[in-house]
Structure formats: C-alpha cells, structure tokens
C-alpha cells in the first residue's frame, strides 16, 4: 500500500518519504499471500472492497503490461462437490454482476472436467478476470518509479512517535536523532496500522490478526490452467489451489485468529488441509508438505461479520490530512493501485 500510494502521489507532490521498519519492502502481508489478481466477485455491492478491487483489477493488468511484470490472466473456477451448493454459486454470480465483474459463467461438472481434467466437481462458476502476478516484481517496479521521481524510501526505520501542531505532523524514529515534518501523513502500516494511528491520538481502531498457512506439492505441475477455489467461508475465500507462474501448485490459506505475529508452521493442520483438498482433487497425504504462513490484518473480531476497508482522512477527529488505511487484507494487492487513486482524491 505504501509503495502504491507513494507512486500515485509522486506525480503531484515532491519529496515524498516512505518509511519502512524492515530492511526491504513487502516483508509481511504483501509477500505472504497467493499473489492473486482478484475479480471483485465476493464483496458487498457498493463497498470499498468491491469498487476498488474491480478498478484495481484493470489497473493491475495495465501496469503489468506497461512495465513487463510477469503475470498470467489464467481465470479461476469456484467449484462445488455437492449439488445442494450450486445455488450458492448462483448467489455469488449475481453478487459479482452487481459489482460489474464481467463474463461470469456457470458451468456444469462436465465442463469443469473438460477445462480441468484433474478436478472433481458437480459444477462451477468461471471467473475469467482473475489472474496471478509476480507481487515482488510489482513492488520492485513501484520502488524504482518512486525513487526515480524525486522521492525517497528509507528502510530499517521505525516510526516511534507522531505529534501534531499547526497542521504539521512531526514523526520521530526509534533509535534515531532526526525527525520528519509534513502536512500529510498516510498510515499504511499493515499489521501495525492501529498502533501508528494511536501515536497521533486516534484510538478508534483495533486490529485482529488472522493466520493462514500454505502447503505445496510436487504433483500436478503444469496440469492446471486455472485457479481452483471452493466456496468462501465466513473469514476467508477458502482453501484453494494456488497456481504459481512457473506452473507449480500449492494450497491455502486456511484461516484462524492468533494472538501474535508468528510465521512458523508445523503439520498440525495437514489432515484438515488434505480433507478440504480431496473434495476437489485426489492428493495422497505424502504428496503434501508445508510451505509458508501469512498473517491478515482484520478489522472484525472472531465471530463478527466481515468488514470493509477503512480508508479515511481523519479530519473529523481533528487530524487534517492524516489518512488511515486500516484492515487492508485481501483483496489489498489487487486493489493497491485503485486505493492509491482513492487516497489521492481524499487529500484536502
């Protein structure tokens, strides 16, 4: 988010400063995901997630073409194994059409098999606008464009405090004796965005972190043309087949709330993973191995309904041009360039 917003604003403002506490970009949410370009199918019509995902989908493909970022517009199929679930696919298709997602198509189990012979299903929903992208290549290009446009990115630099006086924000940094001063601050701190918001005095937000694990297999390399998804759950899009640009595949993520950021994983959820996978793909247990884990920054607590992105100029709280980006989980990667446009529009 920080890179996308800085890139967008660098065409209008000089001397933008991007501050990153890690040693390089994208060390957390941005690099621990499925690298999917989402369609905008799932989200509440009229929500920021719906509007920014659909807009971001187009922007992402255009950006990848313009700057030769590796991507594949492979499409996806949401599959069901129970005939009673076909109605839920119809509901999803209707929702997607309300969000202006194009070319959605219900297909039969036979058509699923024709498109993807290794997949078992009684029916599916084809979503042609979904794809995959090299997220690191995307971020690297944004970094290059920002620093080429009279703006700066500083790594290994953690914001420790923010004060506000006479419409200027002064940011101090941990273990450093210098500060930065600006009339505009964009808080896009991902898993720590609520903590940064509190530094300036805005205590309205509390994140809940949700872990997701990914597994991988050496089977079925280059045997799939599309991403394969199950029906979504209450807190995620479901354990899907992760299709990589090199033709290899993985599976994930699951979703469960945790108390701390911890990327370690073991095989304790392997059986559950396998049960999900085997509803649509035959995979022996010994062909499944651990890959990596990611953490989502969720606004909603366990048991609460899914919530929209919060992207807000906090003027009503008395903080002029302090812009909070809170709870930017999926479809954050897809929406990033559209979020950047939106942020630019709400700066006063």
N, C-alpha and C positions, 0 to 999 in steps of 0.2 A: 504494500500500500504506500509506504513512504516513497519508494522509488517511482511508482506510477504518478503519484501526486506531484512530486518534485519535477518530474519530466514535464507534466502538463503545465505547471506554473512557471517553468523556466522560460517559456516563450513570452511571458508578460512581466515577470519580476526578475530583478538582478540579485546576485549574491544570495541565492538560496542555500541554506545549510541543512544537510541531512545528518542527523546524529544517530549512530548505531552502537549499542553497547558491546556487540560481538565483534569478532575480528574480520568478518566479511558479511555480505548481505545474505538474507534468507536462511538463517540457521535454524529457524523454528517452524512456524506454521507454513511458511512459503515453500519449504523444501521437503516437508514430511507429509506428502499428500499424493493423490492419484494422478496429478498433472492433467486433469480432465478439463476440456473446454465445455462447460455445461450449456444446455439449451435454454433454460428458464422454465422448464416444464412444471416443476413441483410447487412453485411458490405462490403465496396468496395473491390473487389478481390485484393490481394497484400498489403492491408493496414495493419497497426499495429493492428487495432481493429480486423480484420479478422484473422490474423495469431495468435495473442496472445489469442484470445477468443477460437479458435479451440484447440490450445495447452493447454490453461488453463482449458478447459472443462475436458480433460482427467486427468490433474494433480489434479483437484479438487476432482473428484470421487476417484482417487487413494489415496489422502490424507485423505478423509473421511473414506475410508475403513481401511487404516493403523491405524488411530487414533480413530476409533469408534465415528466419528462425525455424528450426526443424519442427514440423508439426504433421499431423495426419487427420484429415476430416473423415474419420472412419465410421461415424454414426454409432448408435447404440440400440440395443433391443432390450426392453424390460420384459422379462419372461415370467410366466406363471406355470406351476405344475398341477394346479388344482382348478378344474373348470369353474368352481364357485368364485374364483378370484378374477375371472375375466371381466366382471362388472367393475372391479376396482381399476382395471386398465382403461375402461371407458371413461371413468371419472377423471383419471389422470389426463387423458387425451383432451377432454373438454376443458380442463383447467389450463392445459398448455395452449390451447387455441385462444382462450381468453387472454393469455399473456402474449399473444402474437407469435408463438413458436410455429414455424412453418413446416408443412409437409409431413405432419404426424400421420401414422397409418397403423391401424390394427391389422395384424397378420395372424394366420392360423398356425397351429403346431406344425403342419406340413411345410408351410412357408418358412418357419423358423429353421426347420431341418434342412431345407434347400439352401438357405443362406449360410447357416452354421451347422454343418453335419454332426459335430460332436456335442451339440447342445440338446438337452431333453426339455420339451415344453409342450403344453397344450395350446398355447397361444402367446402372443407378444404384442408389444407396442414399439414400432420402429420410429426412431428419433434421428433423422438424418443430420441435423445441425450439430450434434455432439462430436467432439474430437479429442485429441491429445496433443500436448505441446511440450517442448523442452523448456520447463519453467526456469532452469538455471540459465539457459541461453537467453531467454526473455529478460530476466533480471540483469544479466551481464550487459545486454544492449542498453537497457534503461540507465544503468550506471554510467556507461560510456557517453550516452547522449546528455546526461545531466552535467557531467564534469567537462564536457566539450562546450557547454553553454554558460560559462562564467559562474558556475555554481559548484559547491563543494560537498563531499561526503567524508565524514570523519568516523573511523571505526575505533573500537576499543575505548569508547567514550560514553559514559553512562550519566544521564541527567539525574541529579540528586535533589534539586530544588527549583521551584519556579515562584517568582514574585511578580506582582502586577501593580504598576503605578503610572499614572498619567498616560494611559493607553499603550504603555510599553511593558512587555514581558522581559524579565531578566532570568536567564537559565544558568544555573550553576551545575558543575560537573564533579563527579566523585574523584577524589584524589588529584584534582587539578586546580590551579590557582587563577584560572581565567573564566570568564563568563561570556554569554552571548545575549544580545538585546534585539528585540524585534516587536513590531506591532502585530504580527501574525504568527500564531503557533498552530501547527497541525499535529495532533496527538494520534499517531498511527502505530502505537507501541505493542500491538498484537496481544500477547498473553499478559502484558503488563499495562494495558491501556487504562484500566481503572486506577491503578496506583499512580500513574502520571497525572491523571485527572485530579486525584486527591491533592497532589502537590500544589496546585493552583488554588485549591479550596472547593472544588466541585466533588461532592461525596454522593452523588445520585446513583452511581453505578457500582455493581459488584459482579465480577466475572465468576463463572463456574467452569472448571476445566474438565474436559471430557477426552479420555484417551481412546485411541484407535490403533489396532495392530494390523500388520500386513504379513501375509505368508507368501511363499513363492514355490514354484515347481519347475523342474526341467522338462516336464512333459508338455506336449501340445505346442511346441514352438512353431510359429508361423501357421498354425492351424485355425486361427480365428481372424475374421475380417472386421468384426465389430466388438465394441464393449458390450458385455452382458451384465445386466442388473436384475436383481429381484425387485419386488415391491418395496417401497420405502418403509422404514419403521418410524416410531414416534420421535426418535432423536437422531436418525441418520438416513442416508439413502440406501442402506442395506449393504451386506457383504457381497461385493460384485467382483467380476473378473477384471483385473487391472491389466489392460493391454499396453505394453511398452513400445516405444518407437522402433526398437530393434527386433520386434516380433515375439519376444518372450512375454510370459504372462505371470501375474500374481493374483492375490485375492485379498480383499479387505475394503474398508476397515470395519471392524466391529466398533462398538461404542459403549463406554461405561465411564461414569464420573469417578474422578480421583481427587485426592486432597493436595497433591503436589505434582510439580512437573518432573517427570521421570520417564526417560525414553527406553529404559531397559524392558526386555520382554523374555518370557520363557514359554514353554509349550503347554501351559496350564489351560489355555483356551483352544488348543488344537482340535480336540474332539468336537467342540461346538462349531468351530470353523468348518470342519470336514462335513458335519451334518448339513450345514447350510449349502455348502458347495455341491454335495451329492444330490441335492434336489434337482439340479440342472446340468450337472457334469459328473461323469464317472471318474473318480480320482482315488487311487489307493492311499492309505494313510502314510505309507513310507515314501510317497512322492511329494509330500507336503513338508516344507521346512520354514523356519522363522526367517523373516526379512527385516522389517523395521517397525517402529511405532511413531505415532504423531500425537499431538495434543491440539484440541479445538478450544478456542475461547468462546464459551456460550454465555449468553445473557440469562437464559432460563435455568432455574434450578432443577434438580431431578424431580420428575413428576409434573412439571409445568409444561404448557404447550409451547411449541417453537415460537421464537420471537424474531422480529425483523432486525436488519441492520439498524444501528443508531449512528447517523451522520449528522452532526448538529453544530451550528455556530452558537456558542453558549452566551449570546448577548443577553438573553432574558435572565440569566444568572448573574449578570453584571460583568461578564468577561468578553469584551469586544474582540472578535476575530480569534478567539480560542476555539478551534474546531476539533471536536471529539469524533473519532471513529471507534465505535465500541461494538464488540461482538462480531468482528468481521471474520466469520468462519466461511465454509462453503456456502455459496459459490464465489468466494472472495477473489481467487485467482482469475476466474473468468471475468468478474465484474471490475477488476482493478482499474482498467483504463477508463471505464464509464464512471467509476467512483471518483477518479481524478477530475473528470469533467464536472461532476456534481459539486465537488469541493470548490472548484474554481468559481462556480456560479454563486455559491453561498457566502463567499468572502465579500465583506462590505467595504 
